[in-house]
Amino acid sequence: MLAAGHRAVSTADAAPEGGPDAAPDPAVAGGTEAPRRAIRSFVLRQGRITRAQQRALDTLLPGLGLPYSPAPVDFDRVFGRRAPRVAEIGFGMGEVTAQIAAAHPEIDYLGVEVHSPGVGSLLDKVGRLGLTNVRVVQHDAVDVMREMVQPASLAGVHVFFPDPWHKKRHHKRRLLQPGFVALLASRIAPGGYLHVATDWEDYAREILGVLDAEPQLANVAGRGYSPRPEHRPLSRFEQRGLRLGHAVFDLLFRRR
Ligand SMILES: C[S@@+](CC[C@H](N)C(=O)[O-])C[C@H]1O[C@@H](n2cnc3c(N)ncnc32)[C@H](O)[C@@H]1O
């Protein structure tokens, strides 16, 4: 993610910026970067946090944030009700998450993001809008989905504009690979959906191949990409992609 305060860059070079030696963000993984998976889909940078984001982190994270723990979570208890639940992975600054959550108070949204400015930004919006249907986990979504989310428990999963890791040598960092897609699919209830959007054409093709090959999923469009659903608001990264003249690809799959 392009954290607040970083130089303006295109989606093309946003992800690898900072490189593997960038300063770790102590808010993730309790500040101890224990060697876990060798390859992750993000590089942590501290990034500049605005006053509003910091205030939201200080005041709202204790109530609306779930600390990562490698154990299944009772989300009915966390949200205080039983409702359809949608997870959004890599929500960035949270503008899309907040807009969708405001438009659908009957659905609970679990946002997963690693960068503190983005978490602060979403919490700030949630506070301003008075939303009660959003909770946040600040941790690697791979661990969160594997350990905290029960199989067949989600009504949907959103992955909007995942980092494209455009250089060939970085493709191994791309989030949507067969293993993670199989894990995601297993967390979605039968009939639930996985919605991915990207403005990076070769990544779109790669994701389409991975989703088509996943036996738990069926393409809602029959084959190929889906039309852009009207309910998906424009995000920062999408706006940047459009400014650069990129096409945008929506992929909508249903859990069998
Ligand atoms: C290119 S940005 C897109 C942000 C937002 N969805 C949008 O459309 O503006 C990708 C985001 O995914 C986050 N991310 C990447 N890998 C992640 C992971 N394994 N777990 C949680 N967040 C991740 C990054 O921190 C970044 O904010």
The ligand as an SDF file (V2000), in Angstrom:
LIG
                    3D

 27 29  0  0  0  0  0  0  0  0999 V2000
   -2.6180   -2.0690   -3.7620 C   0  0  0  0  0  0  0  0  0  0  0  0
   -3.2860   -1.9090   -2.1590 S   0  0  0  0  0  0  0  0  0  0  0  0
   -5.0440   -1.8190   -2.4790 C   0  0  0  0  0  0  0  0  0  0  0  0
   -5.7880   -1.2380   -1.3480 C   0  0  0  0  0  0  0  0  0  0  0  0
   -7.3130   -1.1170   -1.5360 C   0  0  0  0  0  0  0  0  0  0  0  0
   -7.9370   -2.4240   -1.6250 N   0  0  0  0  0  0  0  0  0  0  0  0
   -7.6570   -0.2620   -2.7130 C   0  0  0  0  0  0  0  0  0  0  0  0
   -8.2530   -0.7640   -3.6710 O   0  0  0  0  0  0  0  0  0  0  0  0
   -7.3320    0.9410   -2.6770 O   0  0  0  0  0  0  0  0  0  0  0  0
   -3.1330   -3.5610   -1.4980 C   0  0  0  0  0  0  0  0  0  0  0  0
   -3.2830   -3.6080    0.0080 C   0  0  0  0  0  0  0  0  0  0  0  0
   -3.2160   -4.9530    0.4540 O   0  0  0  0  0  0  0  0  0  0  0  0
   -2.5110   -4.9830    1.6820 C   0  0  0  0  0  0  0  0  0  0  0  0
   -1.9960   -6.3550    1.8400 N   0  0  0  0  0  0  0  0  0  0  0  0
   -1.1350   -6.9900    1.0130 C   0  0  0  0  0  0  0  0  0  0  0  0
   -0.9140   -8.2320    1.4480 N   0  0  0  0  0  0  0  0  0  0  0  0
   -1.6580   -8.3880    2.5730 C   0  0  0  0  0  0  0  0  0  0  0  0
   -1.8290   -9.4710    3.4760 C   0  0  0  0  0  0  0  0  0  0  0  0
   -1.2070  -10.6490    3.2990 N   0  0  0  0  0  0  0  0  0  0  0  0
   -2.6450   -9.2900    4.5390 N   0  0  0  0  0  0  0  0  0  0  0  0
   -3.2840   -8.0900    4.7310 C   0  0  0  0  0  0  0  0  0  0  0  0
   -3.1590   -7.0390    3.8870 N   0  0  0  0  0  0  0  0  0  0  0  0
   -2.3530   -7.1940    2.8230 C   0  0  0  0  0  0  0  0  0  0  0  0
   -1.4570   -3.9380    1.5280 C   0  0  0  0  0  0  0  0  0  0  0  0
   -0.9840   -3.4670    2.7670 O   0  0  0  0  0  0  0  0  0  0  0  0
   -2.1980   -2.8630    0.7420 C   0  0  0  0  0  0  0  0  0  0  0  0
   -2.8080   -1.9330    1.6100 O   0  0  0  0  0  0  0  0  0  0  0  0
  1  2  1  0
  2  3  1  0
  2 10  1  0
  3  4  1  0
  4  5  1  0
  5  6  1  0
  5  7  1  0
  7  8  2  0
  7  9  1  0
 10 11  1  0
 11 12  1  0
 11 26  1  0
 12 13  1  0
 13 14  1  0
 13 24  1  0
 14 15  1  0
 14 23  1  0
 15 16  2  0
 16 17  1  0
 17 18  1  0
 17 23  2  0
 18 19  1  0
 18 20  2  0
 20 21  1  0
 21 22  2  0
 22 23  1  0
 24 25  1  0
 24 26  1  0
 26 27  1  0
M  CHG  2   2   1   9  -1
M  END
$$$$
